[in-house]
Amino acid sequence: MFAGLPAVMAPDALLVVYGPFNRDGQFTSQSNRAFDTMLRERDAASGIRDAEAVDALAASVGLQLLDDVALPANNCCRVWSRQSR
């Protein structure tokens, strides 16, 4: 997903992602651990991602993290923008 963003993302656009993320390689709750297990049983390439790894992917295509909002049920809303060149 991130590799194609530079070609389609306007300079003033935001990327907003909602859902569960691991922090420093750790699940934030037992329910997220169970959800991750269920996702990986369906598709081994699926699962809850580490926030830091997603931030690194975003940075590799010129995005910077603007906000990380904690939301109910161990979810969050992460917002990135394009960096000024």
N, C-alpha and C positions, 0 to 999 in steps of 0.2 A: 504494500500500500504506500509506504513512504517514498519508495524510489520514483514513483510517477508523479508525486506532488508538485515538484518544480514546474512541470510542463502544464499543469492545469490550475494551479493556485494563483489567484491575483495577488499583486504585491501587498494589498491591504487586507487580505483574507485571513480568517482564523481557522484553525483546525481544532474542533472540540470533540473530545472522546469521553463518553460516560461509561462507567462500569467498575468492576473490581480490579485492583492492581495489588501485586505483592510489593512489599517494601524491604529493601536490602535482602532480597532472596527469601523472605519469610511471609507466610500467609498472615493476613491481618485478623483472621477468625477461623474457627473450625468449619463454619458454613462455607467459607470460601475454599477451604481445603477440599471439602466434599464436592463442591461445584466443579473444581478443577479436575478431580478424579472422574466425575461423570463426563465432562467434556473430552478428556483424553481417552476414555473408553470408547467414545463415539468416533473420535478422530485424533490420532496421536500427535498431529501437528497443532491441535487446538490447546487451549488452556489459559489460565490466568497468567498474564505477563508481569514481569518486574517493571515497576515504574522507571527505575534508573536505566534499564535496557531500552525502553521505549523512548525515553528522553534522548539517549545516545543516537537512536535511529533518526529522531526528529532533527537533532543537531547536525547530523550528517547530510541532511538536505536543506540546511539553512533555516531551520525553525528554532525559535527559542521559547521556553516555557514561560507563559505569562501568569498562569494561575492554576492552583490545585485545590479544589473545593471539596471538603469532606461532606458526604451525603449519607442519608439513612441506608441501612442494610449493608454496611461495610463497602459502599461504593464511593466513587468520587467523580468529579468532572474536571478533566485536565484540558487546559487551553494553551495552544501554541500559536505564535505569529511568525511571519517571515522576518528574518533579520535584515536590517538596512545594509545595503552593499556600498 
